[in-house]
């Protein structure tokens, strides 16, 4: 699924997301069509994704990635998906915006 999203292949979403998909991001409506509409608009920002880490446990998939937008802003994102029968049924995210402006007080890096 993530490869299709990373490549902007919105037409593949129905193959991987159930119709009554549950969304927990307060800025996105719930349901597959709402997800498609959101992602279509998001692609206008010309995002580039760099996967930092991905793992799964049981029915949960965690995707930690760097998202750089065309305007140069960088977001640190953790997407959390609940999956049933090989389809996404629920989504949460944690987004730290504008990390390109952050000066770290350690040498570990933000990613």
Secondary structure, DSSP 8 states (H G I E B T S, - for coil): -HHHHHTT-GGGHHHHEEEEEEE--TTS-SSHHHHHHHHHHHHTT--EEEEEEEEEETTEEEEEEEEE-TTS-EEEEEEEEEEETTEEEEEEEEEE--GGG---SSSS---
